[in-house]
Amino acid sequence: MDDLSSKFSNQGFLIFNNFLKSKEFSKTCVEINKNIEKIINKTNLEKIGGFLIGNLNVYPGRFSKKILDMLVKENFYGIIENITQKKINQLVIRVGGNLVLPGKGDQHFHTDGNFNQNMYLAIIATSDVTNENAPTEIVLDYHNNDIPYWKFLLKYKKKKKILLKRGDLFIRKHCLWHRGTLNKSNKPRLQVAFLIFDKKKNNFNSNIKDGNNIIIENNFFGNSLYENFKEILYTKFKFIFVLYKIIKSLK
């Protein structure tokens, strides 16, 4: 295998096309997406933090280990060890997912967690991600420097939308500036994500188990009155939210 570490460090991301291509994976994708639609239909999503944005977290339940096992068969661990320059037993892998509702999903640019958290996200597309159904948009460069939000706003940005086919694997650094875009289609768009942490720097345990149900959860906004207010500012009064982020970053 070529050394991926330097390429990943320079770009902040890598895409492996057609990484999972088995009939078993295709069948799993159909099943998980059908399950998501059933859960959406019987759940009051308005009570979940992130509903206004339409960008929600998902715990994939019993599909988590199933998909991870498929990835491992294709040398997923070898790729992660190459990228992180750590052995897999030095890392903790957790699972989550990103669900974007139809007609929603437009976000501000942001990073995940603080700069020194040392986290990686390995995202597997369970359906095609096109310009129509909320592709992630990334900003090239700036991922190797801890820059405040106000400075990021002033910088020239070279952007790229991540378009994927079902089975493509997209691995990125947590500090890569990115945003969710609008889902213009009439169907929810799901991606399953494996979050990879350094054991020494993060006190997390793996949440990957057999037999659990899929759960749709809060995104980065909770469901308290205060969190609801912040989400309204984020979606309806974007200039106020940006101003708040600028002032916060100046400190």
N, C-alpha and C positions, 0 to 999 in steps of 0.2 A: 504493500500500500504506500502510495506517495505520502510524504510528510504534509499533513493538512494543517498543522499547528500554525505555521507562519502565514499561510493563506487566510486562515480563519482570523488570526490576529489583525491582519491588514484590512480585511473586509468587514469583520464583525459578524459575518454570516456565511453559510454554505448551503447550497441546494443539491440534493442527490435525486435526480430524476428517476422515476419508475423504481423506487427503492423496494416497495412491496408490490408484487404483481401476481400473487398466487390467487387461485380461485377461492381459497379459504378467506383471504383478506377481502376480496370483492364481496363475498357473502356476508362477512362481518360488517362491512360498511353499510350495506343495504339494511341489515338488521339494526345497527345502532342508530341510523338516521330515522328509521320507522319508529323506534322506541322514543327518540327525542320528540317527534311530531305528536305521538300519543301523550307524552308527558306535558307538552305545551298545551294541548287541548283540554287537559283536565286540571291544569294548575292556574291559580290566579297570579299571573306574572307581575301584576302591578304592585304586589307586596314585596317584590324582590328588588334590592338595591341595584340600580343599573338599568331598570326597565325603561326609563325615559330615554336613555341613550340607545337602549336596545342591544347592549353588548354585555352578555352575562357569562359568569363562570359555570363550568359543568364538571361534576365528578363522574367519570365514565363507568363507575361500578364494575361489574363482572367483565366488561370489555377491556379494562385496564391491563390486566395480566395477559389476557389473550393477545392483545396487540403488541405488548412488550415482548412476549415470547416470539412472535413473528419477526420483530425487529432484530432480536438477538440472533436468530438463525441466519440473518444477513450481515453478521459481523458489526452490529450496532455498537456493542461494547468496545470493539477495537477502534472504531471511529472516535468514540467519546474519549478513550484513553489517549489517542493521538492528538486530539484537539486540546484536551485539558492538561496533557502531560502528567496525568495521574493514573494509578491503577484503579480499576473499578471498585475495589474494596475500600478505597479511600474516599469514595463518593456516596452520596445518598440520592436516590431517584424517587421523586414523587410524581403524581399524575394529576392532571387537570384537563381543562378544555375551554375552548372559547366558542360561544354561541352568539351569532348575530341575527337578530330578528328582521323580517322583511320591512323595508322602508326605514330602517334605523341603522345605527352603528357608527355614525360620524364622530370621530374623536379629535382631541388636540394632540399634538406631538408630545411624547413623554418617554421616560425610561421606566423599567420595572425595578423597584427597590432602590437602595442607595448604591452609589458607584462601587464601593468596596465590598459589596455582598458576594461577588464571585459566583454568579449563577449563570447557567446555560439553559436554553429552552430548545427542545427537540420536538418539532411540530410535524405531525403526520396528517396529510390531507385525506379525509374520508369521502370527499367528493371533489370534483373539479372546482378550483377557485379562479374565477374570471374577473374581468373588469366590472361585471354586473352584480356579483354577489359578495361584496365587501372584502376585497383583498387587503392585506396589510400593506401599508405604505411605509417605507423606511427612508431614512436620510443617510446617505453614504458619508463616511468619515465621522469624526467627533466622538466615536465610541471608545477611543483610547485615552480621552482626556475628560476629567471631571469638570465640566463647564456649567455654570449656573444658567437658569432658564432665561434670564434677561439677555445674556450674552449669546445664547443659542438663537434667540429670536432675531438678533441683529446680523447673524452670519449668513453668508450665501449658502443655499441648500441645494444639493444635487439629490433628487428624490427618485425612488424606484418602487413600483408596485410589484408585490410578490405574487405572480400568477402561477398556480400549481395544477397539476393533474392528480387525480386520485392515486394515492400510493407514493407521491413525491414526499421527500423528507427535507424539511427546512430547519436548520439549526442556527441559532443566533445567540449572541451575548445579551444578557439582560440590560446592559447599558447602551445598547443600540437604540438611537432615537427612532421612534415609530409611532404609528397611529392606526386605528381601525378606520375604514372608509365605509361609505354608505352601501347598504345592501339594496340594490335596485330591483332585485328579483322578488318573486312572490313566495319564496321558500326560505326557511331558516338555514343558515350556513354554520356547520360545526367543524371544528378542527380539534383533534386530541393532542395534548401537549404533555411531554415528560420534562419535568424540572429537575435539573441536576445541580447538586450543591456539594461543596467541599465539606467533608465531615468535621474537620478541625475548626472551620470558621462558622458553621451553622449547626445549631442544636435541633435538627429535624430528624424525624423517623420516616421511613417509607410508608405510604398509605395505599400501596398496591396490593390488593387482595382479590381472592376469588369470591364470587357469589353475591356481591353487594349490588344494590340498585343504582341506576343513574339518578343523580340529583342535580337540579339546576339551582345555582347559588348566587349570592351577591357578587357583584364585580367589585371595583375599587370604591364604590359608594355602598354604605350600609343602608338599613331601612329605618333608622331613627328619624325624628323630625328634623334634627340638625343636618343629617346626611341627605335627607330629601331636599332640604333648602339648597345645599351645595350642588346637588344634581340639577336642580332647576336653574341655578346660575350657570352651570356648565353647558346646559342645552339651550336655554332660552336667552341668556344674557352673556354671551361668550366673551364680550369685551371686558365685562366686570371680572369674570373668572381669570382671564389672561392678566388683567391688572393685579389681581390678588396674587397670582403666581409670580409676577414680576417683583412685587413688593416683598414677598416671602423670600425670593431668591437673592434679593439685595442684602438680606441679613446674613 
